[in-house]
Amino acid sequence: MARKKKTILLVEGDHQSLEQTRELLEKAEYEVVATTDGIDGLRQARKEQPQLVMVGLRLSGMEPNEVCQRLKADAATEDLPIIMIMTEDMLEDQMLGREADVDDYLIRPFTALELITKISPYTARDEMTGRVISTGSAELDDKMGGGIPLGSLTLIEGSSGAGKSVLSQQMMHGSLQEGYKLALFTSENTVRSLITQMQSLSLDIVHFLLLGRLRVYPIEVGHLSDGAPTALLDALRNESDRDMIFVDSLTSAVGGCSLRDILSYFEGCKRLCADGKTLLVVLHSHGLSQELTIRIRSICDAHLRLRTEEVGQRLVKTLEVTKIRGADKTTGNIVSFEVEPGWGMRIIPITKVRG
């Protein structure tokens, strides 16, 4: 029996762009329902219940932003993922996260590869429904929308000492306990120092290493110069038997690289996610320009931002759950926590922080 094609609703006011995008989608074996009218787009969304809605510019009948707002406000279409097609100069004015009316943006002009890379995580989400990456802490998972769905590309971003590695280690340990096979590419640790560090947090990984459930690869990219992102991506592709791949951190691998090379790396990661992998990438906030960081955040499915703040006489670590596409529960939370030896990440009640 032939596999049923997945449906994409394309709402695009420019006839030439509509036909070009339709052709690319149909070549990739998607069923395309297309319209140039915003009101008709709403009607088709209710009728067809597509796997994805793509909204372009210059629509007749309704502004693109209003189409997205009404899709999210309608109980019949509120769960449909929406990608808005726009030009790069419009991106900085847009919003992603809980308050946004769209799930992602596609920058025009785009290639066939860029288009398919962008839409694949949304059209493949049915196979991943209900399965998440757990930290091993029910309280922390709840703050992160119930857990990050499998098949996601997650960016863990923050300043030095903000707790990025601790968070990624919590998620590694929780995933190993759930039975997943992991690979870790790390510039922060050797195998021995990783074992010691995680044991200090009561996160023992020795038996997972001995059983082959966890592989650890120290990153040494200094001699690769601007070829480091490509080399690292090739290494990730070689981990074909792993369910999840963690990169802690990417900063050393992309220093001095071009915007194109870095974006190509993340687009390659999205293709791996579309093929069933789950990737988590740690990045130092100071490592990239603001423009590039904004682009990377828009590519990723989940974005967790960590920072250290001074509250009274106390330094407090905070985790901001900026977005998690496909989360079971509300995201957008800001969580205060401390790293306690023998305990790991421990959430601090707001009243205690202020006190």
Secondary structure, 3 states (H helix, E strand, C coil): CCCCCCEEEEECCCHHHHHHHHHHHHHCCCEEEEECEHHHHHHHHHHHCCCEEEECCCCECCCHHHHHHHHHHCCCCCCCCEEEEEEHHHHHHCCCCCCCCCCEEEEECCCHHHHHHHHHHHHCHHHHCCCEECCCCHHHHHHCCCCEECCCEEEEEECCCCCHHHHHHHHHHHHHHCCCCEEEEECCCCHHHHHHHHHCCCCCCHHHHHCCCEEEEECCCHHHHHHHHHHHHHHHHCCCCCCEEEEECCHHHHCCCCHHHHHHHHHHHHHHHHCCCEEEEEEEHHHCCHHHHHHHHHHCCEEEEEEEEEECCEEEEEEEEEEECCCCCCCCCEEEEEEECCCEEEECCHHHHHC
